[in-house]
């Protein structure tokens, strides 16, 4: 490491942070990339881990493997304790780092809106650990449901509710239909696909609000034909261990409530705390800089950028832009505003169906589903994992079989029930 070169610290090894570090590799700066995990997670495929389609290691790549042979990039695994923007210092556990430039790419976390029980009981899907926990829980429910003799309890165990009608909620709903339709009776002979109820709850009058209404309507109809109960204009106001309550007073028993709605910027503890906007995201200028601290950039889900929706291509382009902006600042050149080049959007529904919008062209059915698979293979940053994912997809869709159904830990709700059981007994006495 050349101590005479400016030091660029990048916090977060998601799409934007990793791309920024790669774009600065082998240049006249020193780069320290910081993340709490030593792996990069391909977040768009987390739902396939949760539904036993892919193994966890297939959607994660060791961060250090990206920078072999890059003498100016180093990786530090650790949790950021605090950032001092005035002194240009960042605390990573017991280490203090002085930076010249800082890139915040810390992403987002689930927002629960203060809804009772949602944070403790519902299953978010933002990290690899979340996906693994959800998979274990779903398989636990199938195991218990097969041996359950009480019809009401069995129905509750086999009811899965998804809160949120965006990409994550729709992808999960479709993948669960595939899991139940193709695999359930193979592995659990006493269960039938119609025994499982999948509910998609959306607070507005349409799903896929980021797409034109015609594509949202198509998605809702497709999900209903697949057997998903789509509930529009329904808002969850309470989540418990055995179900959830809607704002109209309706209570629906369900052993699984998946939280696929609401995000907020995951901002590290900072001094002074940066100005934030909607969804708790950092307010940035048109050049992705903090207004009062031009040496600090924020990208991806943690940054509030108008007209962007938080998808991976946006973060990737921001990572390239920030690397170029830092180089220009070092050369004393002015920065041009960041402009996102929209190549179009695709979303997968499941069961060989998807939707897409490319310019004015709207796509539905098999071809956007196929394009979605191809695009995500291209974007995956590792050849070995690409091959593993392709083979898994071919196996899943040709033989209609999912083999990633190991239960390696207790269900989250099992642990919660053990904690609350003594209190329930105490109340009953």
N, C-alpha and C positions, 0 to 999 in steps of 0.2 A: 504493500500500500504506500502510495506517495503522499506524504503528509503536506506537501506544498500545494496539492490540488484542492479545489473547493470540495467540501463534504456535503453530499446530498443524502438526507435520511428519508426513507420511504416507509411509512407505517401502513401495513396491510399488504398481503400477498394475494389479493383477489385478482380479478381480471385487469383492473386499472393499474394497481400497484406493481404487479408482475410485469405488465407491458412497459411501464415507465422504466423499471430497472433493466429490462432487456434492451430498451432503446438507448439507454445510457451506457451499456456495456462497451468496453474497449474504447472509451472516450476519455478526455482529459479532466475527468472528475472522479472522486471516490464516492462510491455508493454503499450505503448500509441499508439493507432491506430487513424490516422487523415484522415478525408475526408471532402470535401466540402458539401456532402450530408449525410443525416443520414440513407441512405439505400444502400444496395448492389444491383447492376443491373446485371441481367443475360443477358449479351450483345448478345449472339447468337440468342435470341428470339426477339430482338428489331424489326426486320422486320415484325414479326407477329403482333406487336402492331401497326406499321405503316399501315398495311393493314387490320385493324379492326378484326383480328382473336383472339387476346388476349387483355385483359384490362391492362392498365399500372401497376396496383397494383399486377397483377399476375406474373410479371417478376421482381419484386423488393421485397426485404426482409429487414426490419429494422436491422441495424448493431448491435444495442445493444442486440437484441434477441439471437445472437450467443454466447454471453458471460455472460449470466445470471449464477451466481454462480461461476464465475472465478474471484477470488479476485485480481489476478495479472494483469488483462487486463482491461484497461479503454479506452473509446472512446471519442474523441474530434472532434466535428463538427466545421470546420472552413477552411479558405483559407490560404495556406502557402504563406507568404509574401516573405521571403528570407531564405536561408540556408547559414551558415558560416561553411565551412568544416574545416577551421583551428581552430576556437574556439569551434567547436562542438556545435553550437547553431542553433536553428531553430525558426523562428518567425512565429507564427500563429495568424494573426490579431494583437491584442494588447498584446499577451502573448509570452514570450520568454522561450523556453525549452532547457535545456542542456542535451544532450544525450551521452550515451556510445557507442551505436551502432545505425546505421540508415539504414533503408531499403526503398529504393525509388521504389515504385510500382505505379507510377502516370499515366501509360498507354500512349496512343497516342491521337493525334488530327488529323483532316483532313488537308491534304496538297493541296493547290489550284494552286500551280506552277505559281502564278502571272497571271493567266488567267483572263481577264477582265470580271467582273460581277460574277464570280463563287463564291467568298466568300460571297457576299451580297445577291445573288439571288438563287443560287442552294441550295438544301436541303441535308445537310450531315445526316449521321445516325450513330452517335457515342454515343449518350446519350439518356436517357429516354425522355428528353424534345424534342430532335430532332424527335424521333419517334411519339410523340404526335402531334407536329407541322405538320409533314408530313401527318399524318392521317387526321387532321382537313382540311388541304389544299386540299387533294384529294377529300374529301367529299364535300367541297365547290365547287370544279370544277364540280362534278357530279350534284350538285344542280343547278349551273348556266347553265351547259350544257343542262339540261332538258328543261329549259325555253328559251334558246337562239334561236332566229329565223334566225339569219344570219348564213349561212352554214360554212363560213370560220372561223368565231369566234367560232362556236360550235366545229369545227374540232380542232382548237387550244386548246380549253379548255379540250378536251378529248384526247389529245396527251401527253403521259408520256414518258420522255426520262431518261434512266439510264446510267450514265457514269461510266464505269468500269465493266469488265467481270470476276471479282473474285467472292468469295463466296457470299458477300453481294449483288452484282449486280444480280447474277443468282437467288439467293433466292427471292429477291424482284420481279424479272420478273415473276417467277413462281407463287408467291403468288398473284400478281396483275392479272394474268390470271385467277386464281381461283376466285378471288373477282369479276372480270368482268363477267366471265362465269356463276357463280352460283348465284350471288346476284344482279347484276346490274338491270336486268329487273324486279325482284321482288320488289325492292324499287323505281325504276325509270322507270315506264311503258313506257315512251316516248323514252327511250334510248334502243338501242340494243347492244349486245356485240361487233358486228363488227363496231360500231361507235367509239370505243375506240382503239387508236393506242398505242402500247407499243414498244419502241425502246431501244435496248441495244447497246451502243457504246463502242467499245474496240479498243485501239490504236494498239495492236499487231495483229498478224495473227491468234490468237487462244484465246479461253477463258479457264478459269481454268488452268492457267499456272503452278500452283503448283501440278497438277495431270499429269499423262502420257497423251500424245497427243491423244491417242485413246479415253480416257474418255472425254477430252475436245471436240473432234469432235462429240462424242455421245451427249453431252450436247447441243452443237450448233444445231444439227439436231432436237433434241427433242424440244427445244425452238421454232424453226421455225415451227415445226408441230403444236405447241400450238398457233401459230399466232404471236409470237414475231418477230419483225424485227431486226435481228442481223446484225450489221454493224461492220465488222472487218477492221483493218488497217485504222481506222478513228479517227482523233484526234480533240477534241473540242478546239477551240481557243477563243471563246467568248460566254458569256451567258447573255441574256437580259430577261426582264420581259415577253416577248412574244415568246421566242424561243432561239435557239443556233446556232452558226456558226461553221462549220468544217474547217480544214486547207486547204481543196481544194476549199474553197469559197462557198460551199453549205450552204444555210440557211434553217433551219427546224423550222416551228412554233411549239411551245409547251408551255403550261401553267405550266408544271411541269418538272423541270430538277433535278434529284436526283444524288448527288455526292457520288459515291461508289468507288472512286479510290484515292490512295495516302494517306499515313499517315506519320507523323513525331512524334518523341518523345515529350511528354508533360513534359518538364523539368522545375521545378520551378526556379525562379530567384535565382542564387547561386553565392557565392564568395569563391574561384575562380570558374569560370564556368567550369564544367567538360569537358573533351575531348570527342568529339562526332565523330561519323562516318556516314555511309550512313543513309539517312532519318532522320538525326538529333538525332540519338539515342546515349545514353551514352556508350562509349567504356569501357568494363569491361574485367577482366582477366578470365581465365578458371574457377575460383572459384566465379565468379559473383561479384567480389570486384572492386572498383575503384583502379587503380594502385597506386596512391599517397595517398589514404586514405583507408587502409585495414579494418577499422571499418565501412565503408559504402558499402552497397550492392545495386545493381540495378537489377530488375527482370521484367519480362513481356515485354510489348511493348516498354517500355522506354529504355530497354537495348539492345545493339547490341551484339547478340550471333550468331556466324556463324552456318549455316545449319538449323536454326529455322525459322518458318514462322509466328509466332505470334498468334497461336491458344490457346484456354483456357487450354488444358491439359499440354502444355509447362509451362504456368504460374503457374499452380497448383503444378507441380513437382518442379519448382524453389522455390516456397514458402516453401515446405517441406525441400528442400535442405538448404535454407538459415537458417531456424530455427535450423537445425542440425549443420550447420557450426558455428553459434553463440555459441551453447552449447559447441562445440569442442574447439573454441577459448578460452572460459572461463576455460576450463580444460587444456589448453596448448597443445592440440593435433593438428597435422598438418591437413590441409584440402586437400581432394581429389578433382580433377576437377569435375564440374557438367557434368553429362551425361544424356541426355534425352532418355527415353525409349519410342519408338514410337510404339503405339498399333495399328496404322493404321489411315486412314482418311476417313471420310464420308462427303458427301455434298448432300443437298436436291435440287432438281430442281422444284418440285411442281407437282401437278396433279398425285399423287401416284407414283412418279418417283424420283430416286436419283442415285448417283454414289458412289463407294467406292474403296479403295485400302488398303488391309490388307496383308502385306508381298508382295508376288508376285501375290496374287489373286486380280483380278480386277472384280468389281461388277457393274452391271447396272440394272435399272428398279425398281421393287416394293420392293425387299428385302432390298437394301441399304436405301431406303426411310423409311421403317419400322424400320431398325436398327438405323437410325439417330434419329427418334422419341424416341426410347427406351433409347439410350445413353444419350440424353439430359434430359430425365426424371430422369435418375440415377444421373447425375451430378448436377441436381438442388439441392441447399443446404437446402431445407425446405420442410417438408412433406405436410403441408397445401397447399402451392402453387403448389406442384407436383400434388396433387389431383385436384385442380382447373384447372390446365393446361390440365390434362388428360381428364377431363369432357368436357372442351371447345373443345379439339381436336375431341373427339367422337361426340359431337354435330355438329361440323363443317363438319366432313367428312361423317357422316351418313345422316344428313339432308341437307347438303350443304347450310348452312346458317351461316352468320356472324352477330352477334347482337351488336358488339362493335362499332356502327356507330354514336355515338353522336358527334356533333360539339359544342365544349365548348369555342372556342376562334376564333378571326378573322384569316383569312389566312395570312401567312407571306407576300405573294405578294400583298395582299390588302393593307397592311400597307406601303409597298414599293411604290406602285402606288400612294398612297395619298401624299407621300413625294415628289415624282418626278413630279406629275401633275402640280403644279404651275410653275415649271421650263419649262415644255413642253409648257404650255400656253404662257409663257413669250417669248419663242423662236419664236412661231408661230406669235405672234404679231409683 
